[in-house]
Amino acid sequence: MKYVSLPEEKERRLSFYLAMEEYVARQCSEHDLFFIWQVGPSVIFGRNQAVGQEVNESYCRANGIAMYRRKSGGGCVYADKGNMMLSYVTAEEKVNVAFYTFINMLLLVLRKLGIESVSTSHNDVLVEGKKVSGSACYHLNGRNVVHATLLYDTRMEHMLQAITPPKEKLQAKGIASVRQRITLLKDYLTISKEELKTFIRQTLCEGEYRLTPADVEAIEALEQTYLEDEFVYAL
């Protein structure tokens, strides 16, 4: 599997990386590709979700948290520079096989770090019974795009307030209840977030697929479709 790299490293919007996944899936012939990305405070909700029901829009606007829709299903998640996002593009056409491969790659990484972890039927990864990663997938052009959150650290208040979870998720109990359901890798590791990113890449990838400035221009053009109100507020 090759690691997809950009010609220039700079801070980008979450929408850019969604477009980058789609562009790579449509344009790159490598069987398996992978990359890691990070963004400023953002919420990302699934293709079948209504933003007004899933996101605390007033809180997000007041706190500079951007809102995006993705093309995969699944629930709404919060992301910031404290955690990381993982993208896997594969020519494997069976969704269950793509998920299985991706989740087992995550388990391999964590176990090599000495962290015992398990997967669930919902394609989450748990450490000591608490969620550290959630995944979603969509099929495109004979390929599958699988993406996931990986919690190294995060701003818990934003995670709690930016998303509007069902009442059964105990929102009223606040941050303590969220911490009972999730865990952060920083609590299990002595390495930094940047060192973890390097470890993941070295463990999973051999070689590099380097995008060109022309590729970036094409991705930026595709990104605009993810920013249109007709897409973001489709439901």
URSULKA-V891805 format. One record per run of one state. SS is the DSSP state (2 for helix, 1 for strand, 0 for the rest). FROM is the first residue (numbers start at 1). TO is the last residue. If there is no record, write none. Layout:
ss=[SS,SS]
from=[FROM,FROM]
to=[TO,TO]
//
This chain:
ss=[0,1,0,2,0,1,0,1,0,2,1,0,2,0,1,0,1,0,1,0,2,0,1,0,1,0,1,0,1,0,2,1,0,2,0,2,0,2,1,0,2,0,2,0,1,0,2,0,2,0]
from=[1,2,6,14,28,32,38,42,46,51,55,56,57,63,66,70,77,80,84,91,95,113,118,120,125,128,130,141,143,151,156,163,164,167,170,171,174,175,182,183,185,188,193,205,208,211,213,228,229,233]
to=[1,5,13,27,31,37,41,45,50,54,55,56,62,65,69,76,79,83,90,94,112,117,119,124,127,129,140,142,150,155,162,163,166,169,170,173,174,181,182,184,187,192,204,207,210,212,227,228,232,235]
//
